[in-house]
Amino acid sequence: MILNPLDIILTASILTAGLFGKYSGFNMQFNKLLSILLSILITKVIFIELIIFFIPYIGLSAQTKPIVYFMSITIIYFVLRFIFNFIQSNLENLHKNKLIDSTLGIIVGLINGIIFISIFISIIFYSFKINDNTTERLKKSALFNSIYITKTVLVDYGE
């Protein structure tokens, strides 16, 4: 299998996230994973109410849904990270096995990398309205296709 430049860039980005996971450890990476998944879930559940609330402030346009959606994910993510960091600081005295902590940190870091790249790609697709021809050419990349499926299933809010 020959890697195209997009595959190389995505692989490097995901591996970098895995290295961050190795050095920050499992607890921090799990905190990020739980925060991002819960923020996406909470945003999807309350999305219509958020749109209704923010229309008087930002108006109604083609960009209203993406702005509200991604800003609410970001805000809820940081609030949850703060809460989980507070809870985690109380549990920090637990003894950790360095090898297991690093290994699990890499695994969860790779998952976080895929999710954050999916969010980034989703923002790009909603902001620039990528046409179907370009999307089909991008899907020829094996890694991009997997991330695109993650984006479609997990991140996208629908039209």
C-alpha positions in Angstrom: 0.0 0.0 0.0 1.4 3.3 -1.1 0.8 6.2 1.3 -0.2 9.5 -0.3 0.8 12.9 1.3 -2.5 13.1 3.1 -2.0 9.7 4.8 1.5 10.7 5.9 0.2 14.0 7.4 -2.7 12.3 9.2 -0.4 9.4 10.4 2.1 11.9 11.8 -0.6 13.9 13.5 -2.1 10.8 15.1 1.3 9.4 16.2 2.1 12.8 17.7 -1.1 12.6 19.7 0.0 9.1 20.8 3.3 10.5 22.0 1.6 13.2 24.0 -0.5 10.4 25.5 2.7 8.5 26.4 4.2 11.4 28.3 1.1 12.8 29.8 -0.1 9.4 31.0 -3.4 7.5 31.0 -5.3 9.6 33.5 -4.8 12.9 31.6 -5.6 11.2 28.3 -8.7 9.5 29.7 -9.8 12.8 31.1 -9.5 14.4 27.6 -11.3 11.4 26.0 -14.2 11.4 28.5 -14.5 15.2 28.2 -14.7 15.3 24.4 -17.1 12.4 24.2 -19.4 13.8 26.8 -19.2 17.3 25.3 -20.2 16.0 21.9 -23.1 13.9 23.5 -24.4 16.8 25.6 -24.2 19.2 22.7 -26.1 16.8 20.4 -28.8 16.4 23.1 -29.3 20.1 23.8 -28.5 21.4 20.2 -32.0 22.6 19.3 -32.4 24.5 22.6 -28.9 26.1 22.0 -29.9 27.2 18.5 -33.1 28.8 19.8 -31.2 30.5 22.6 -28.4 31.9 20.4 -30.5 33.1 17.4 -31.2 36.5 19.0 -27.5 37.0 19.7 -25.9 35.8 16.5 -28.8 35.9 14.0 -29.9 33.2 11.7 -27.6 32.4 8.8 -26.0 29.4 7.1 -23.2 29.6 9.7 -25.4 29.7 12.8 -25.6 25.9 13.3 -21.9 25.3 12.9 -20.9 28.2 15.1 -23.3 27.2 17.9 -22.4 23.5 17.6 -18.7 23.8 17.7 -18.6 26.6 20.3 -20.8 24.6 22.6 -18.6 21.6 22.2 -15.6 23.7 23.0 -17.1 25.4 26.1 -18.6 22.2 27.5 -15.3 20.4 26.8 -13.3 22.9 28.9 -15.9 22.9 31.7 -15.8 19.1 31.9 -12.0 19.1 31.8 -11.9 21.5 34.7 -14.4 19.3 36.7 -12.5 16.1 35.8 -9.1 17.7 36.7 -10.5 18.7 40.1 -11.8 15.1 40.7 -8.5 13.7 39.4 -6.4 15.9 41.7 -8.1 14.2 44.7 -7.1 10.7 43.3 -3.5 11.6 42.4 -2.0 9.8 45.3 -2.7 6.4 43.8 0.4 4.4 42.8 0.8 3.9 39.1 2.7 1.4 37.1 4.8 3.5 34.6 4.7 0.9 31.8 0.9 0.4 32.0 0.3 4.2 32.4 2.5 4.9 29.3 1.0 2.1 27.2 -2.6 3.0 28.0 -1.7 6.7 27.6 -0.5 6.0 24.0 -3.6 4.0 23.2 -6.0 6.6 24.5 -3.9 9.4 23.0 -4.2 7.8 19.6 -8.0 7.7 20.0 -8.0 11.3 21.1 -5.9 12.2 18.1 -8.4 10.6 15.8 -11.4 12.3 17.5 -9.7 15.8 17.4 -8.7 15.4 13.8 -12.3 14.3 13.0 -13.6 17.5 14.8 -11.1 19.6 12.8 -12.1 18.0 9.5 -15.8 18.5 10.4 -15.1 22.2 11.1 -13.4 22.5 7.7 -16.2 20.8 5.9 -18.9 22.9 7.5 -17.0 26.2 7.1 -15.9 25.8 3.4 -18.6 23.6 2.0 -16.3 21.1 0.3 -17.9 19.7 -2.9 -18.6 16.0 -3.4 -15.9 15.6 -6.1 -13.2 16.7 -3.6 -14.6 14.5 -0.9 -14.5 11.4 -3.2 -10.8 12.1 -4.1 -10.0 12.5 -0.4 -11.7 9.3 0.5 -9.2 7.4 -1.7 -6.9 7.9 1.2 -7.4 4.9 3.5 -6.7 6.8 6.7 -8.7 9.8 5.7 -11.7 7.5 4.9 -11.6 6.0 8.4 -11.4 9.5 10.0 -14.2 10.7 7.7 -16.4 7.9 8.9 -15.6 8.8 12.5 -16.4 12.4 11.7 -19.7 11.5 10.1 -20.8 9.1 12.9 -19.5 10.8 16.0 -19.0 14.5 15.3 -21.4 15.7 12.6 -24.8 17.1 13.7 -26.7 16.7 10.5 -28.2 19.3 8.2 
